[in-house]
């Protein structure tokens, strides 16, 4: 059991500016994650996180404040939530965000968290999440009664729109929002979204469709937030959002049109067939619209050619390539090269090999056409949207190997990765309760 006395000794050691001493102290702090912490110890950690420490070059982090809070993520109920709320203004920014996430992780922390969010919303606590997943725990443990109001107010603060919207979307998906909250949210969205959609459409009109993925503007960030808000608009089940969802369904950006289509379907209004076909034709949007309409019992709105296993495999490949850790965007072009039949756990299955490329200034453009594999997809069943976990690319040039050699190399890489993961899991020491 970690006590206040233990924390006091750690705090003194962290004040040492010697690199070896700081690293040893941080290692000891990390070792506390699986160890029980009493309330006095938890409060002492938060108080220690509010102190100023000498920065030690060559160590990460240079100062330990955030780590002092983050160790409590493993013990979300150790500290009194009101104490956490009280200490937040005294913490450095990253430690503030860590403390807010701590409140979001505590089942009884909703009321203090609501007060902190109100302080952010009215400017008393100037703080930006800057991509920090500060409210992520709310997606698994929603508390809409106390938090929906402060979150709706935060939507107006541009730096918080995506974070607050994601939490509200989790509430809407789980049916946690009451009628009054849905009406308040729908009213804000109906006023906000037309301006966003118009601005994005004007930008594309001026710069062309490739501007969707430009790293030289904030279009991609605004697009992501607007798509999330459109998804939220459809889930309010309020008819006052119908007009803006119709506007979105005809947007020049197929990704935004996708969420307009799905929102209309959720409201019971049949989306325009032409818009459905245009979004299904776009590999970036295809899985979202196919899966979304199928979930709503309206898969028949999608033309059969976009529901074949090959079309779904292509969309699955594009989704993987779009991850930030991969291309970070859809490829400029993608084409099917060859289909390989394999045995997957006793089932005949297809692996689809694709070639794809990007345009400058993307980092991969100089490689020309590259290869990737999507699948496996079992043959003994209807087309599946989810692959068997072998969708992958080494981003190797198409002309560097034959199609069969590309496939063999990618499977080899995946096999080695899986083996390494298994070995790492075996090497981890078991934790005693």
C-alpha positions in Angstrom: 0.0 0.0 0.0 1.5 3.3 -1.1 1.1 5.9 1.6 1.7 9.7 2.0 5.1 8.9 3.5 6.1 7.0 0.4 5.0 9.9 -1.8 6.9 12.4 0.4 10.2 10.5 -0.1 9.5 10.2 -3.8 8.9 14.0 -4.0 12.2 14.7 -2.4 14.0 12.4 -4.9 12.2 14.0 -7.8 13.5 17.4 -6.8 17.1 16.1 -7.5 18.3 17.5 -10.8 20.8 14.6 -11.4 19.8 12.5 -14.4 20.4 9.1 -12.8 18.5 10.0 -9.7 15.5 11.4 -11.6 15.3 8.3 -13.8 15.4 6.1 -10.7 12.6 8.1 -9.1 10.5 7.9 -12.2 11.0 4.2 -12.4 9.9 3.8 -8.8 6.8 5.9 -9.6 6.0 3.7 -12.6 6.3 0.6 -10.4 3.4 1.9 -8.2 0.8 1.4 -11.0 -0.1 -2.1 -9.9 0.2 -1.3 -6.2 -2.7 -0.2 -4.0 -2.6 3.5 -3.0 -4.5 4.8 0.1 -6.4 8.1 -0.1 -3.8 10.0 1.8 -1.2 8.7 -0.7 -3.4 9.6 -3.6 -3.9 13.2 -2.4 -0.1 13.5 -1.7 0.6 12.5 -5.3 -1.8 15.2 -6.6 -0.2 17.8 -4.3 3.2 16.7 -5.5 2.0 17.2 -9.1 1.3 20.8 -8.4 5.0 21.6 -7.4 7.7 23.0 -9.7 10.5 20.5 -10.4 13.9 21.2 -12.0 13.9 20.1 -15.6 16.4 17.4 -16.3 17.7 17.3 -19.9 17.9 13.8 -21.3 15.0 12.4 -19.3 11.5 11.9 -20.5 9.4 13.6 -19.3 11.7 16.6 -18.5 9.4 17.2 -15.4 7.4 14.6 -13.6 4.1 16.4 -12.9 1.9 14.6 -15.4 3.3 11.2 -14.4 2.5 11.9 -10.8 -1.2 12.2 -11.8 -1.2 9.4 -14.4 -0.2 6.8 -11.9 -3.6 7.3 -10.4 -5.3 6.2 -13.6 -4.7 2.7 -12.4 -6.5 3.6 -9.1 -9.3 6.0 -10.3 -11.3 5.7 -7.0 -8.3 6.3 -4.7 -8.6 10.1 -4.5 -11.7 12.0 -3.4 -13.1 13.5 -6.7 -13.7 16.8 -5.0 -10.0 16.9 -4.0 -9.1 16.2 -7.6 -11.3 19.1 -8.7 -9.8 21.4 -6.1 -6.2 20.7 -7.2 -6.8 21.0 -11.0 -6.2 24.8 -11.3 -2.9 24.5 -9.5 -1.5 21.9 -11.9 0.6 22.4 -15.1 -1.5 22.0 -18.2 -0.6 18.4 -19.1 -1.2 17.4 -15.5 -4.5 19.2 -15.5 -5.6 17.2 -18.5 -4.4 14.0 -16.7 -6.4 15.0 -13.6 -9.6 15.6 -15.7 -9.2 12.2 -17.3 -8.8 10.8 -13.8 -12.2 12.3 -12.9 -13.7 10.9 -16.1 -12.5 7.5 -15.0 -14.2 7.6 -11.6 -17.8 6.4 -11.5 -18.6 8.9 -8.7 -16.6 11.8 -10.3 -19.3 13.1 -12.6 -20.4 16.1 -10.5 -16.8 17.4 -9.9 -16.0 16.8 -13.5 -19.0 18.8 -14.6 -17.8 21.7 -12.5 -14.4 21.5 -14.1 -15.9 21.5 -17.6 -18.1 24.5 -16.7 -14.9 26.3 -15.6 -13.3 25.6 -18.9 -16.5 26.6 -20.8 -16.8 30.0 -19.2 -13.1 30.7 -19.4 -12.1 30.4 -15.7 -9.8 27.5 -16.6 -8.1 28.2 -19.9 -7.2 24.8 -21.2 -7.0 23.0 -24.5 -7.1 19.2 -25.0 -4.7 19.4 -28.0 -5.5 15.8 -29.0 -5.1 14.5 -25.4 -7.8 11.8 -24.9 -9.0 13.6 -21.8 -12.6 12.4 -21.8 -12.1 9.0 -23.4 -13.3 7.1 -20.3 -16.7 8.6 -20.7 -17.2 6.6 -23.8 -17.3 3.5 -21.6 -18.9 4.9 -18.5 -21.3 7.7 -19.5 -22.9 10.0 -16.9 -25.2 12.1 -19.2 -27.4 13.4 -16.4 -24.7 15.6 -15.0 -22.3 16.0 -17.9 -24.4 16.6 -21.0 -25.1 20.2 -20.3 -21.5 21.2 -19.7 -20.4 19.2 -22.7 -22.9 20.9 -25.0 -21.7 24.3 -23.8 -18.1 23.2 -24.6 -19.0 22.4 -28.2 -18.8 26.2 -28.9 -15.2 26.3 -28.0 -13.4 25.2 -31.2 -10.5 23.5 -29.4 -13.0 21.4 -27.4 -15.5 20.6 -30.1 -14.2 17.2 -31.1 -13.5 16.1 -27.5 -16.9 17.2 -26.2 -18.6 15.9 -29.3 -17.0 12.4 -28.9 -18.3 12.1 -25.4 -21.8 13.3 -26.3 -21.8 10.8 -29.2 -21.1 8.0 -26.8 -24.0 9.2 -24.6 -26.3 9.3 -27.7 -25.2 5.8 -28.9 -26.0 4.3 -25.5 -29.3 6.1 -25.2 -28.2 8.2 -22.2 -29.5 11.5 -23.4 -32.9 12.5 -22.3 -35.5 14.4 -24.4 -34.5 17.8 -23.1 -30.8 17.2 -23.7 -31.4 15.9 -27.3 -33.5 19.0 -28.0 -30.8 21.3 -26.7 -28.1 19.5 -28.7 -30.2 19.5 -31.9 -30.9 23.2 -31.6 -27.1 23.9 -31.3 -26.3 21.6 -34.2 -29.0 23.0 -36.5 -27.5 26.5 -36.0 -23.9 25.5 -36.2 -23.6 22.9 -39.0 -24.8 25.0 -42.0 -21.9 27.4 -41.6 -19.4 24.6 -41.2 -20.7 22.8 -44.3 -20.7 26.0 -46.4 -17.2 26.9 -45.4 -15.9 23.4 -46.3 -17.7 23.3 -49.6 -16.3 26.7 -50.5 -12.8 25.6 -49.7 -13.1 22.5 -51.9 -14.6 24.6 -54.7 -11.6 26.9 -54.5 -8.8 24.3 -54.0 -10.2 21.2 -55.6 -11.1 17.7 -54.1 -7.5 16.8 -53.2 -7.6 19.6 -50.7 -9.5 17.2 -48.4 -6.2 15.6 -47.5 -3.8 18.6 -47.6 -1.4 18.9 -44.7 -1.1 22.6 -45.4 -4.5 23.6 -44.1 -6.9 22.7 -41.3 -9.5 21.3 -43.7 -8.9 17.7 -42.5 -9.3 18.7 -38.8 -12.5 20.7 -39.5 -13.8 17.9 -41.7 -13.4 15.3 -38.9 -15.1 17.5 -36.4 -18.0 18.3 -38.8 -18.4 14.6 -39.6 -18.7 13.8 -35.9 -21.3 16.6 -35.4 -23.3 15.3 -38.3 -23.3 11.8 -36.8 -24.4 13.4 -33.5 -27.2 15.3 -35.3 -28.7 12.1 -36.7 -28.6 10.4 -33.3 -30.5 13.2 -31.5 -33.6 11.8 -33.3 -34.8 15.4 -33.5 -36.6 16.4 -36.7 -35.2 19.9 -36.6 -31.8 18.5 -37.8 -33.4 17.1 -41.0 -32.6 20.2 -43.1 -29.0 20.3 -42.3 -28.6 16.5 -42.8 -30.2 16.9 -46.3 -27.7 19.7 -47.0 -24.8 17.4 -45.9 -26.0 14.5 -48.0 -25.4 16.5 -51.1 -22.0 17.9 -50.0 -19.0 17.8 -52.3 -17.0 15.9 -49.7 -18.3 12.3 -49.8 -17.2 11.8 -46.1 -19.5 14.6 -45.0 -22.3 13.3 -47.3 -21.9 9.9 -45.6 -23.0 11.2 -42.2 -25.8 13.2 -43.8 -27.1 10.0 -45.4 -26.9 8.0 -42.2 -28.4 10.8 -40.1 -31.4 11.0 -42.5 -31.8 7.2 -42.3 -31.8 7.3 -38.5 -34.5 10.0 -38.6 -36.7 7.8 -40.8 -36.2 10.0 -43.9 -35.0 8.1 -47.0 -31.7 9.6 -48.2 -31.3 10.5 -51.8 -30.3 7.4 -53.9 -27.8 9.4 -55.9 -26.0 10.5 -52.7 -25.9 6.9 -51.4 -24.4 5.7 -54.7 -21.8 8.5 -54.7 -20.6 7.8 -51.2 -20.6 4.0 -51.7 -18.5 4.5 -54.8 -15.8 6.3 -52.7 -13.6 3.6 -51.1 -12.9 6.0 -48.1 -16.6 6.1 -47.3 -17.9 2.7 -48.5 -17.6 0.8 -45.3 -19.2 3.5 -43.2 -22.2 3.8 -45.5 -22.5 0.0 -46.1 -22.2 -0.9 -42.4 -24.4 2.1 -41.3 -27.3 1.4 -43.6 -27.1 -2.4 -43.0 -27.3 -1.7 -39.2 -30.5 0.4 -39.9 -32.0 -2.3 -42.1 -31.6 -0.3 -45.3 -28.8 -2.1 -47.0 -31.0 -2.4 -50.1 -30.4 1.3 -50.7 -26.8 0.4 -51.8 -26.2 -0.8 -55.3 -25.1 -4.5 -55.4 -21.8 -3.6 -57.1 -20.6 -1.8 -53.9 -21.6 -4.8 -51.7 -19.4 -7.4 -53.4 -16.6 -8.9 -51.4 -14.0 -7.3 -53.7 -15.5 -3.8 -53.2 -15.6 -4.3 -49.5 -12.0 -5.6 -49.5 -10.9 -2.5 -51.4 -12.7 -0.3 -48.8 -11.1 -2.3 -46.0 -7.6 -1.7 -47.6 -8.3 2.0 -47.8 -9.5 2.2 -44.2 -6.2 0.6 -43.1 -4.1 2.8 -45.2 -5.9 5.9 -43.8 -4.7 5.2 -40.3 -2.4 7.9 -38.9 0.3 5.3 -38.4 0.1 4.3 -42.1 -0.5 6.7 -45.1 -2.6 8.9 -42.8 -5.0 9.4 -45.7 -6.7 7.4 -48.5 -4.5 6.7 -51.5 -5.0 8.8 -54.7 -5.7 5.6 -56.7 -6.2 2.0 -55.8 -6.7 -1.0 -58.1 -7.2 -4.7 -57.6 -4.2 -6.8 -58.7 -5.0 -10.4 -57.9 -7.0 -12.7 -55.6 -5.3 -15.5 -53.7 -7.2 -18.4 -52.2 -6.0 -19.7 -48.9 -7.2 -21.9 -46.0 -8.2 -19.8 -43.0 -8.9 -21.9 -39.9 -10.5 -24.6 -42.0 -12.4 -22.2 -44.2 -11.6 -21.4 -47.9 -10.9 -17.7 -47.9 -9.8 -14.9 -50.3 -6.8 -12.5 -49.9 -7.1 -9.5 -52.2 -3.9 -7.9 -53.4 -4.1 -4.2 -54.4 -1.8 -1.7 -55.9 -2.2 2.0 -54.8 -0.3 5.2 -55.1 -0.4 8.8 -53.7 0.5 12.2 -55.3 3.1 14.7 -54.1 3.8 16.1 -51.6 2.9 12.9 -49.7 6.0 11.1 -48.3 5.1 7.9 -50.3 4.5 9.6 -53.7 8.1 8.9 -54.8 7.6 5.1 -54.6 4.9 5.2 -57.3 2.6 2.2 -57.2 2.8 0.2 -54.0 1.1 -3.0 -52.9 -1.1 -4.0 -50.0 -3.3 -7.0 -49.0 -6.8 -7.1 -47.6 -8.4 -10.1 -45.9 -8.8 -12.9 -45.5 -12.5 -13.1 -46.2 -14.2 -16.4 -46.0 -15.9 -17.7 -49.2 -18.6 -19.7 -47.4 -20.9 -16.8 -46.4 -22.1 -13.4 -47.5 -19.6 -10.6 -48.1 -18.1 -9.5 -44.8 -17.1 -6.0 -43.9 -14.4 -7.1 -41.4 -11.4 -9.0 -42.5 -9.5 -11.8 -40.7 -6.7 -9.5 -39.5 -4.2 -9.8 -42.4 -4.9 -6.4 -44.0 -1.4 -4.9 -44.3 1.2 -3.2 -46.5 4.9 -2.9 -46.4 4.7 0.1 -48.7 7.0 -1.6 -51.2 7.1 -0.5 -54.8 5.0 -2.7 -57.1 7.8 -3.5 -59.5 10.2 -4.7 -56.8 8.6 -8.2 -56.6 6.0 -10.4 -58.4 2.5 -10.3 -56.9 3.0 -13.7 -55.3 6.3 -12.6 -53.7 4.6 -9.4 -52.4 2.0 -11.5 -50.7 4.5 -13.9 -49.3 6.6 -11.1 -47.9 3.7 -9.4 -46.2 2.4 -12.6 -44.7 6.0 -13.3 -43.4 6.1 -9.8 -41.8 2.7 -10.4 -40.1 3.8 -13.8 -38.9 7.0 -12.5 -37.3 5.0 -9.6 -35.7 2.5 -12.1 -34.2 5.3 -14.3 -32.9 7.0 -11.3 -31.3 3.8 -10.3 -29.6 3.4 -13.8 -28.2 7.0 -13.9 -27.0 6.6 -10.5 -25.3 3.4 -11.6 -23.6 5.2 -14.7 -22.2 8.1 -12.5 -21.0 5.8 -10.2 -19.0 6.0 -11.0 -15.2 2.6 -12.2 -13.8 1.2 -9.7 -11.3 0.1 -11.0 -7.9 -3.2 -9.8 -6.6 
